[in-house]
Amino acid sequence: MVTGQRGRPRSFDREAALEKAMLAFWEHGYEATSIADLTRTLGIGAPSLYAAFGDKRKLFDEVVVVYGGRYADFVSVALSEEPTARAAIARVLHEAAEIYTDPAHPPGCMVISAAVNTTSREVAEALRERRTASLEVFERRIRADIATGELPADTDARALARYAGAVLQGMSQQSRDGAGREELEAVAALAMRGWPA
């Protein structure tokens, strides 16, 4: 008599699951991505999803961290490596044109697009805080350039930081609307013409 040996259960690949969840949230946003969508995308049942990640909100919070480290770190890298705020923002906008239009993943920035139409005040606020933190980093870098004389003393650092943020966020939306890399690079180049001399 041949006895069938039961195979070991396949281990749950948490990183792969987070990647799949991230792409779902990035494509459809927080609100429109349901638990049913997530279980289908991840290939697990709802009880397994809850056991592994808690609820949808906790999974999303984890996804945002993964996204930040994998797709949004270009901003902090440019700000730390470039010698001036102008060079850093020009690099950020140029690299955003490339990343936001990369066909390997959904277009745009997940932190910008995932909050669209969400009814969750907590999610909207958490994403707003992340975007605000980016503006604050821009502003600090601009203020440092004002202090060294790289930028004119009368430069409005907050307004200039918001200007850079508005261009970046607009590029994200434009990519979701179908703008290609060259079009966004042209936007980035045009935006930098408004930078104070």
The 8 nearest C-alpha neighbors of each residue, nearest first, counted from 0:
[[1, 2, 3, 4, 5, 6, 7, 8],
 [2, 0, 3, 4, 5, 6, 7, 8],
 [1, 3, 4, 0, 5, 6, 7, 8],
 [4, 2, 5, 1, 6, 0, 7, 8],
 [5, 3, 6, 2, 7, 1, 8, 0],
 [4, 6, 3, 7, 8, 2, 9, 1],
 [7, 5, 4, 8, 9, 3, 10, 2],
 [6, 8, 9, 5, 10, 4, 11, 3],
 [9, 7, 10, 6, 5, 11, 4, 12],
 [10, 8, 7, 11, 6, 12, 5, 43],
 [9, 11, 8, 12, 7, 13, 15, 6],
 [10, 12, 13, 9, 16, 15, 51, 14],
 [13, 11, 15, 14, 16, 10, 17, 9],
 [12, 14, 16, 15, 11, 17, 51, 18],
 [15, 13, 17, 16, 12, 18, 19, 11],
 [14, 16, 18, 12, 17, 13, 19, 41],
 [17, 15, 13, 19, 14, 18, 41, 20],
 [16, 18, 20, 14, 15, 19, 21, 62],
 [17, 19, 21, 15, 16, 20, 14, 22],
 [20, 18, 16, 22, 21, 17, 15, 41],
 [21, 19, 17, 23, 22, 18, 16, 24],
 [20, 22, 18, 24, 62, 19, 23, 25],
 [21, 23, 25, 19, 20, 24, 26, 18],
 [22, 24, 20, 26, 21, 25, 27, 19],
 [25, 23, 28, 21, 27, 29, 26, 22],
 [26, 24, 109, 22, 23, 28, 27, 21],
 [25, 27, 23, 105, 24, 22, 28, 106],
 [26, 28, 24, 31, 25, 32, 23, 29],
 [29, 113, 27, 24, 25, 30, 31, 26],
 [28, 30, 113, 24, 32, 31, 114, 117],
 [29, 31, 117, 32, 28, 116, 118, 33],
 [30, 32, 28, 27, 29, 33, 24, 117],
 [33, 31, 29, 30, 27, 36, 24, 28],
 [34, 32, 36, 35, 31, 37, 30, 55],
 [33, 35, 37, 36, 38, 55, 32, 45],
 [34, 36, 38, 33, 37, 39, 45, 32],
 [37, 35, 33, 39, 34, 38, 32, 40],
 [36, 38, 34, 40, 39, 35, 41, 33],
 [39, 37, 43, 41, 35, 40, 44, 36],
 [38, 40, 42, 36, 37, 41, 35, 43],
 [41, 39, 37, 38, 42, 36, 19, 20],
 [40, 42, 38, 43, 39, 16, 37, 19],
 [43, 41, 39, 40, 38, 44, 37, 16],
 [44, 42, 38, 41, 47, 48, 45, 39],
 [43, 45, 47, 46, 38, 48, 42, 39],
 [44, 46, 48, 47, 38, 49, 43, 34],
 [47, 45, 49, 48, 44, 50, 43, 51],
 [48, 46, 50, 44, 45, 49, 51, 43],
 [47, 49, 45, 51, 50, 46, 52, 44],
 [48, 50, 53, 46, 52, 47, 51, 54],
 [51, 49, 47, 48, 52, 53, 46, 45],
 [52, 50, 48, 49, 47, 53, 13, 46],
 [53, 51, 58, 49, 50, 48, 54, 57],
 [54, 52, 49, 50, 57, 51, 58, 55],
 [53, 55, 57, 56, 49, 52, 58, 48],
 [56, 54, 58, 57, 59, 34, 53, 52],
 [55, 57, 59, 58, 54, 60, 122, 53],
 [58, 56, 60, 59, 54, 55, 53, 61],
 [57, 59, 55, 61, 52, 56, 60, 62],
 [58, 60, 62, 56, 61, 57, 55, 63],
 [61, 59, 57, 63, 62, 58, 56, 64],
 [62, 60, 58, 64, 59, 63, 57, 65],
 [61, 63, 59, 65, 21, 64, 60, 66],
 [64, 62, 66, 60, 61, 65, 67, 59],
 [63, 65, 67, 61, 62, 66, 68, 60],
 [66, 64, 62, 68, 67, 63, 69, 61],
 [67, 65, 63, 69, 64, 70, 68, 62],
 [68, 66, 71, 64, 65, 69, 70, 72],
 [69, 67, 65, 66, 72, 70, 71, 64],
 [68, 70, 66, 67, 65, 71, 72, 64],
 [71, 69, 66, 67, 72, 68, 73, 98],
 [72, 70, 67, 73, 68, 69, 74, 66],
 [71, 73, 74, 75, 68, 70, 67, 76],
 [74, 72, 76, 71, 75, 77, 91, 70],
 [73, 75, 72, 77, 76, 91, 71, 78],
 [74, 76, 78, 72, 77, 73, 79, 71],
 [77, 75, 73, 79, 74, 78, 80, 72],
 [78, 76, 87, 80, 74, 79, 75, 81],
 [77, 79, 87, 75, 76, 80, 81, 74],
 [78, 80, 76, 77, 81, 75, 87, 82],
 [81, 79, 77, 78, 76, 82, 87, 75],
 [80, 82, 87, 83, 77, 78, 86, 79],
 [81, 83, 80, 86, 84, 87, 79, 78],
 [84, 82, 86, 85, 81, 87, 144, 149],
 [83, 85, 87, 86, 141, 140, 88, 144],
 [84, 86, 88, 83, 87, 89, 194, 191],
 [87, 85, 89, 83, 84, 88, 81, 90],
 [86, 88, 84, 78, 81, 90, 77, 85],
 [87, 89, 91, 85, 90, 86, 84, 92],
 [90, 88, 86, 92, 87, 91, 85, 93],
 [89, 91, 93, 87, 88, 92, 94, 86],
 [92, 90, 88, 94, 89, 93, 74, 95],
 [93, 91, 95, 89, 187, 90, 94, 88],
 [92, 94, 90, 96, 95, 91, 184, 89],
 [93, 95, 97, 91, 96, 92, 90, 98],
 [96, 94, 92, 98, 97, 93, 99, 91],
 [97, 95, 183, 180, 93, 94, 99, 184],
 [96, 98, 94, 95, 100, 99, 180, 101],
 [99, 97, 95, 101, 100, 96, 94, 107],
 [100, 98, 107, 106, 96, 95, 97, 101],
 [99, 101, 106, 98, 97, 180, 174, 102],
 [100, 102, 98, 103, 99, 97, 104, 106],
 [103, 101, 104, 100, 105, 106, 99, 98],
 [104, 102, 101, 105, 100, 106, 98, 99],
 [103, 105, 102, 101, 106, 22, 100, 26],
 [106, 104, 26, 25, 107, 102, 22, 103],
 [107, 105, 99, 175, 100, 174, 104, 108],
 [106, 108, 171, 99, 174, 175, 172, 109],
 [107, 109, 111, 110, 171, 112, 99, 106],
 [108, 110, 25, 112, 111, 113, 107, 24],
 [111, 109, 108, 113, 112, 126, 114, 63],
 [112, 110, 108, 109, 113, 114, 168, 171],
 [111, 113, 109, 114, 115, 110, 108, 28],
 [28, 114, 112, 29, 109, 115, 110, 111],
 [113, 115, 117, 112, 123, 111, 116, 28],
 [114, 116, 112, 117, 113, 28, 111, 29],
 [117, 115, 114, 118, 30, 28, 113, 29],
 [118, 116, 30, 119, 114, 115, 29, 123],
 [117, 119, 120, 116, 30, 123, 122, 121],
 [120, 118, 122, 121, 117, 123, 30, 124],
 [119, 121, 123, 122, 124, 118, 117, 125],
 [122, 120, 124, 119, 123, 125, 126, 118],
 [123, 121, 125, 119, 124, 120, 126, 114],
 [122, 124, 120, 126, 121, 114, 125, 127],
 [123, 125, 127, 121, 122, 126, 120, 128],
 [126, 124, 122, 128, 127, 123, 121, 129],
 [125, 127, 129, 123, 128, 124, 110, 122],
 [128, 126, 124, 130, 129, 125, 131, 123],
 [129, 127, 131, 125, 126, 130, 132, 124],
 [130, 128, 132, 126, 127, 131, 133, 125],
 [129, 131, 127, 133, 132, 128, 126, 134],
 [132, 130, 128, 134, 133, 129, 127, 135],
 [131, 133, 135, 129, 130, 134, 128, 136],
 [134, 132, 136, 130, 131, 135, 137, 129],
 [133, 135, 137, 131, 136, 132, 160, 138],
 [134, 136, 138, 132, 133, 137, 139, 131],
 [137, 135, 133, 139, 138, 134, 140, 132],
 [138, 136, 134, 140, 160, 135, 139, 141],
 [137, 139, 135, 141, 160, 136, 140, 156],
 [140, 138, 142, 136, 141, 137, 135, 143],
 [139, 141, 143, 137, 138, 142, 84, 136],
 [140, 142, 138, 144, 143, 139, 84, 156],
 [143, 141, 145, 139, 144, 140, 156, 138],
 [142, 144, 146, 140, 141, 145, 139, 147],
 [145, 143, 149, 141, 147, 142, 146, 150],
 [144, 146, 150, 142, 148, 143, 147, 152],
 [145, 147, 143, 144, 148, 142, 152, 149],
 [148, 146, 144, 145, 149, 143, 150, 142],
 [149, 147, 145, 150, 146, 144, 151, 152],
 [148, 150, 144, 147, 145, 151, 146, 83],
 [149, 151, 145, 148, 144, 152, 196, 154],
 [152, 150, 153, 154, 145, 148, 149, 195],
 [151, 153, 154, 145, 150, 148, 146, 155],
 [152, 154, 151, 155, 145, 150, 156, 195],
 [155, 153, 151, 152, 156, 150, 145, 195],
 [156, 154, 158, 157, 159, 153, 160, 152],
 [157, 155, 159, 138, 158, 154, 141, 142],
 [156, 158, 160, 159, 155, 138, 161, 135],
 [157, 159, 161, 155, 160, 156, 162, 138],
 [158, 160, 162, 156, 161, 157, 155, 163],
 [159, 161, 138, 157, 163, 137, 162, 158],
 [162, 160, 164, 158, 159, 163, 165, 157],
 [161, 163, 159, 165, 160, 164, 158, 166],
 [164, 162, 160, 166, 161, 165, 167, 159],
 [165, 163, 161, 167, 162, 166, 168, 160],
 [164, 166, 162, 168, 167, 163, 161, 169],
 [165, 167, 169, 163, 164, 168, 170, 162],
 [168, 166, 164, 170, 169, 165, 163, 92],
 [169, 167, 171, 165, 170, 166, 164, 172],
 [168, 170, 166, 172, 171, 167, 165, 173],
 [169, 171, 173, 167, 168, 172, 166, 174],
 [172, 170, 107, 168, 174, 169, 173, 108],
 [173, 171, 175, 169, 174, 170, 107, 176],
 [172, 174, 176, 170, 175, 178, 171, 169],
 [175, 173, 178, 177, 176, 171, 172, 107],
 [176, 174, 172, 106, 173, 177, 107, 171],
 [175, 177, 173, 174, 178, 172, 106, 171],
 [176, 178, 174, 175, 179, 173, 106, 100],
 [179, 177, 174, 173, 176, 182, 183, 180],
 [180, 178, 182, 181, 100, 177, 183, 174],
 [179, 181, 183, 96, 182, 97, 100, 184],
 [182, 180, 184, 183, 179, 185, 96, 178],
 [181, 183, 185, 179, 180, 184, 178, 186],
 [184, 182, 186, 96, 180, 185, 181, 187],
 [183, 185, 187, 181, 186, 182, 96, 93],
 [184, 186, 188, 182, 183, 187, 189, 181],
 [187, 185, 183, 189, 184, 188, 190, 182],
 [186, 188, 184, 190, 185, 92, 189, 183],
 [189, 187, 185, 191, 190, 186, 184, 192],
 [188, 190, 186, 192, 191, 187, 185, 193],
 [191, 189, 187, 192, 188, 193, 186, 166],
 [190, 192, 193, 194, 188, 189, 187, 89],
 [193, 191, 189, 190, 194, 188, 195, 187],
 [192, 194, 191, 190, 195, 189, 196, 162],
 [193, 195, 191, 192, 196, 85, 190, 159],
 [196, 194, 193, 150, 151, 154, 192, 85],
 [195, 194, 150, 151, 149, 193, 192, 85]]
